[in-house]
Amino acid sequence: MTGEVSSKAKHLRDEERQEIQDCLKHGMTFKAIARRIGKDPTTISKEVKKHIKVRPSEYRRVKADGTPMPQEKCPALLKAPFVCNPCAKNSGSCRFERQVYVAKKAQAQYKDLLSEARPGIPLNKETFYRADEIITEGIKRGQHLYHILHSHDLGVSKSTVYRHLKRGYLSISPIDMPRVVKFKPHVDRKAERVPKALKIGRTYAK
């Protein structure tokens, strides 16, 4: 593992994800990992929980008729770090379903997410990160989204930000914006169908 660094970037880099994986293996807490790579503990927690990979145990108990029994979740996974990375128990002898954080797969998922976000966004990679940083800092200070967008001339609309927020493209989550949490799901209401026979003789002419 590398020494402590300070990073102002909101998005995690490939080497930072690998550092998280190495630190988890050594049993380090989210707070210790965050301090090591210069991030917020919440960022580390969200990263790990977002990219958990579930792996069935190689050890499966079977019923009397030979049918495999449903796998249980290890009680240790109910609390941080929520993954089996620091567990020294051999996966082949563990009867519980395993949850792991794999840096390479997390980075691949992140790249896929970015590529999905690209269409329709008139921003390059650096501008996208910068806009995300400005919006995140503004929201955490309690500023209104409209004020953030126009005071920094970001060139994106509120609806675009809300759409990206819903899809998980930004560093913040909907819970960080109380107004978004209050939004009711949009329901498309179709106009009531009028039988063709009832339309006969109807015109817009007075």
Rosetta blueprint (number, residue, H / E / L):
1 M L
2 T L
3 G L
4 E L
5 V L
6 S L
7 S L
8 K L
9 A L
10 K L
11 H L
12 L L
13 R L
14 D H
15 E H
16 E H
17 R H
18 Q H
19 E H
20 I H
21 Q H
22 D H
23 C H
24 L H
25 K H
26 H L
27 G L
28 M L
29 T L
30 F H
31 K H
32 A H
33 I H
34 A H
35 R H
36 R H
37 I H
38 G L
39 K L
40 D L
41 P H
42 T H
43 T H
44 I H
45 S H
46 K H
47 E H
48 V H
49 K H
50 K H
51 H L
52 I E
53 K E
54 V E
55 R E
56 P L
57 S L
58 E L
59 Y L
60 R L
61 R L
62 V E
63 K L
64 A L
65 D L
66 G L
67 T L
68 P E
69 M L
70 P L
71 Q L
72 E E
73 K E
74 C L
75 P H
76 A H
77 L H
78 L H
79 K L
80 A L
81 P L
82 F L
83 V L
84 C L
85 N L
86 P L
87 C L
88 A L
89 K L
90 N L
91 S H
92 G H
93 S H
94 C L
95 R L
96 F E
97 E E
98 R E
99 Q E
100 V E
101 Y E
102 V L
103 A H
104 K H
105 K H
106 A H
107 Q H
108 A H
109 Q H
110 Y H
111 K H
112 D H
113 L H
114 L H
115 S H
116 E H
117 A H
118 R L
119 P L
120 G L
121 I L
122 P L
123 L L
124 N L
125 K H
126 E H
127 T H
128 F H
129 Y H
130 R H
131 A H
132 D H
133 E H
134 I H
135 I H
136 T H
137 E H
138 G H
139 I H
140 K H
141 R L
142 G L
143 Q L
144 H L
145 L H
146 Y H
147 H H
148 I H
149 L H
150 H H
151 S H
152 H L
153 D L
154 L L
155 G L
156 V L
157 S L
158 K H
159 S H
160 T H
161 V H
162 Y H
163 R H
164 H H
165 L H
166 K H
167 R H
168 G L
169 Y L
170 L L
171 S L
172 I L
173 S L
174 P H
175 I H
176 D H
177 M L
178 P H
179 R H
180 V H
181 V H
182 K L
183 F L
184 K L
185 P L
186 H L
187 V L
188 D L
189 R L
190 K L
191 A L
192 E L
193 R L
194 V L
195 P L
196 K H
197 A H
198 L H
199 K H
200 I L
201 G L
202 R L
203 T L
204 Y L
205 A L
206 K L
